[in-house]
Amino acid sequence: MSTTLAEAPLRPSTQKIQTELDQARRSGPLQALVIPPCPELLARMQQALQQAEPDLEEVARIASSDVAMAAALLKSANSALHSCGQPVQTIGQAMNRLGLDQTAAEMRACLVQRAIRSSSPHLQRFWQRSTKRAVALGGIAQRLPGLSADLAHTYGLFCHVGMPVMMQSVRGYSGTLVEAGARLDRPFIATENANHRTDHAVVGALVARVWRLSPTVMAAIRRHHDLDMLGDEDTDPDVHTLVAAGLVAEHLMRRHEGLDPDADWIQHSARALGWLTLPPEELQAWEEDLRPLMDAV
């Protein structure tokens, strides 16, 4: 992890995923899938942040142009987690208190939730858990040298975005969610593929591709259930790092919610922790540090 994920070049394994997605979109099972367009404000924000010197004035203009997003930033800046002294009253003050990365994370979450609805009762808590995963990954990134907090937060937010997208446009997907959650004889995505010839990891990666998110995020979404690949030489190391960190975040989320470890953690935790060079005994300290962030979601 000697280079930041944001600066990593596009590797052949990631290029291969892009090509496969493009082919499936043209003539495969993704042909009829409806991908919501990337919100204009999100595209503008990404462009402002990708500059060598991020355009803070443009980010402030974007935040101020949307009442709900501005209110969310002010609420976050004045929350117990960030509050210090007098309450902030302007977007500029909120941005100064939160910092650029946290400001961008709050704005991104607001815009994505509005663009991709999850009204199904089977996905009732989808965005709450997605936000919690993103927040946990952002905190984990601060403890892993070379892992961009912004990229980690984006991956956490979009990791399972294929589910609400499939719910919107794939007939019978609601029943598939119930079946996949109940079956013990095969993985969740195996049931999705059996019923629809695709799965939420593929669809989520396509959303990242269409919305022009980082190719590293796109590849990590595509492979986040392909945990046997951790450590393989054929895969981009930065994708390994995001997927491994995501598995840790998911485990800490489940502990925060009082849930038992899932099958992915039981089978692949040693491999993920080994890739991150993270001793198991440090997880408890991480859990304690991240608990206030997850409590705030």
CORMOQUI-V178250 format. One record per residue. N is the residue number from 1. SS is DSSP state (alpha for helix, beta for strand, coil for the rest). D_LAST is the distance of its C-alpha to the last C-alpha in Angstrom with 1 decimal. Layout:
# CORMOQUI-V178250
N SS D_LAST
N SS D_LAST
This chain:
# CORMOQUI-V178250
1 coil 29.2
2 coil 31.5
3 coil 30.3
4 coil 26.9
5 alpha 25.6
6 alpha 25.7
7 alpha 29.4
8 coil 30.4
9 coil 33.3
10 coil 33.3
11 coil 34.8
12 alpha 37.0
13 alpha 34.6
14 alpha 32.0
15 alpha 34.8
16 alpha 35.9
17 alpha 32.5
18 alpha 32.7
19 alpha 36.3
20 alpha 35.5
21 alpha 32.7
22 alpha 35.2
23 alpha 37.9
24 alpha 35.8
25 alpha 34.8
26 alpha 38.5
27 alpha 40.2
28 coil 38.0
29 coil 35.5
30 coil 33.0
31 coil 35.7
32 coil 34.7
33 coil 30.9
34 coil 29.4
35 coil 26.9
36 coil 25.2
37 coil 26.3
38 coil 24.2
39 coil 23.1
40 alpha 25.6
41 alpha 23.1
42 alpha 21.3
43 alpha 24.8
44 alpha 25.7
45 alpha 22.7
46 alpha 23.4
47 alpha 27.1
48 alpha 26.4
49 alpha 24.3
50 coil 26.9
51 coil 29.7
52 coil 31.1
53 coil 30.0
54 coil 26.8
55 coil 27.7
56 alpha 25.4
57 alpha 27.3
58 alpha 26.7
59 alpha 22.9
60 alpha 23.1
61 alpha 25.3
62 alpha 23.0
63 alpha 20.1
64 alpha 22.5
65 coil 24.0
66 coil 21.2
67 alpha 20.3
68 alpha 16.9
69 alpha 15.8
70 alpha 17.4
71 alpha 15.7
72 alpha 12.2
73 alpha 13.5
74 alpha 15.0
75 alpha 12.1
76 alpha 10.1
77 alpha 13.4
78 coil 14.1
79 coil 10.9
80 coil 11.9
81 coil 10.5
82 coil 13.0
83 coil 15.4
84 coil 18.9
85 coil 21.9
86 coil 22.5
87 coil 19.8
88 coil 19.9
89 coil 21.6
90 coil 22.2
91 alpha 20.6
92 alpha 22.7
93 alpha 21.5
94 alpha 17.8
95 alpha 18.7
96 alpha 20.7
97 alpha 18.0
98 alpha 15.3
99 coil 17.9
100 alpha 18.9
101 alpha 16.7
102 alpha 13.4
103 alpha 15.0
104 alpha 16.1
105 alpha 12.8
106 alpha 11.2
107 alpha 14.5
108 alpha 14.8
109 alpha 11.7
110 alpha 12.9
111 alpha 16.4
112 alpha 16.0
113 alpha 14.3
114 alpha 17.1
115 alpha 19.7
116 coil 19.0
117 coil 18.4
118 coil 17.5
119 coil 19.1
120 coil 20.6
121 alpha 19.8
122 alpha 19.8
123 alpha 16.8
124 coil 15.0
125 coil 11.6
126 alpha 12.5
127 alpha 10.2
128 alpha 7.0
129 alpha 8.5
130 alpha 9.9
131 alpha 7.0
132 alpha 6.0
133 alpha 9.8
134 alpha 10.2
135 alpha 8.2
136 alpha 10.2
137 alpha 13.2
138 alpha 13.1
139 alpha 13.2
140 alpha 15.9
141 alpha 17.8
142 coil 18.4
143 coil 20.2
144 coil 22.3
145 coil 25.1
146 coil 25.7
147 coil 22.3
148 coil 21.0
149 alpha 17.3
150 alpha 17.4
151 alpha 19.1
152 alpha 16.8
153 alpha 13.6
154 alpha 15.8
155 alpha 17.0
156 alpha 13.6
157 alpha 12.7
158 alpha 16.3
159 coil 17.2
160 coil 17.5
161 coil 18.1
162 alpha 21.6
163 alpha 20.6
164 alpha 19.9
165 alpha 22.8
166 alpha 25.1
167 alpha 24.1
168 alpha 25.2
169 alpha 28.5
170 coil 29.7
171 coil 31.7
172 coil 31.0
173 alpha 27.7
174 alpha 26.1
175 alpha 28.7
176 alpha 28.2
177 alpha 24.5
178 alpha 25.8
179 alpha 28.8
180 alpha 26.9
181 alpha 24.5
182 alpha 27.5
183 coil 29.9
184 coil 30.5
185 coil 33.5
186 coil 31.8
187 coil 28.6
188 alpha 26.1
189 alpha 27.3
190 alpha 30.9
191 alpha 30.6
192 alpha 29.1
193 alpha 32.1
194 alpha 34.6
195 alpha 33.6
196 alpha 32.9
197 coil 34.3
198 coil 31.0
199 coil 27.4
200 alpha 23.9
201 alpha 24.2
202 alpha 27.2
203 alpha 25.8
204 alpha 22.6
205 alpha 24.9
206 alpha 27.0
207 alpha 24.2
208 alpha 23.6
209 alpha 27.4
210 alpha 27.9
211 coil 25.1
212 coil 26.6
213 coil 23.7
214 coil 24.8
215 alpha 27.3
216 alpha 25.8
217 alpha 22.4
218 alpha 24.6
219 alpha 26.6
220 alpha 23.7
221 alpha 22.2
222 alpha 25.8
223 coil 26.2
224 coil 22.9
225 coil 24.7
226 coil 28.0
227 alpha 27.3
228 alpha 31.0
229 alpha 31.3
230 coil 29.5
231 coil 32.2
232 coil 34.6
233 coil 36.6
234 coil 36.5
235 coil 32.8
236 coil 31.3
237 alpha 30.1
238 alpha 27.1
239 alpha 26.1
240 alpha 26.6
241 alpha 24.2
242 alpha 21.4
243 alpha 22.0
244 alpha 22.4
245 alpha 19.2
246 alpha 17.4
247 alpha 19.0
248 alpha 17.9
249 alpha 14.2
250 alpha 14.7
251 alpha 16.5
252 alpha 14.0
253 alpha 11.3
254 alpha 14.1
255 alpha 15.0
256 alpha 11.6
257 coil 12.1
258 coil 15.7
259 coil 17.3
260 coil 20.5
261 coil 20.9
262 coil 21.6
263 alpha 25.0
264 alpha 24.0
265 alpha 22.9
266 alpha 26.0
267 alpha 28.3
268 alpha 27.0
269 alpha 25.1
270 alpha 28.3
271 alpha 28.9
272 alpha 25.5
273 alpha 25.5
274 alpha 29.1
275 alpha 28.4
276 coil 25.8
277 coil 28.3
278 coil 25.6
279 coil 27.3
280 coil 25.6
281 coil 25.8
282 alpha 23.4
283 alpha 20.5
284 alpha 20.1
285 alpha 19.8
286 alpha 17.2
287 alpha 15.2
288 alpha 15.6
289 alpha 14.7
290 alpha 11.5
291 alpha 10.3
292 alpha 9.0
293 alpha 7.0
294 alpha 5.4
295 alpha 5.6
296 coil 3.8
297 coil 0.0
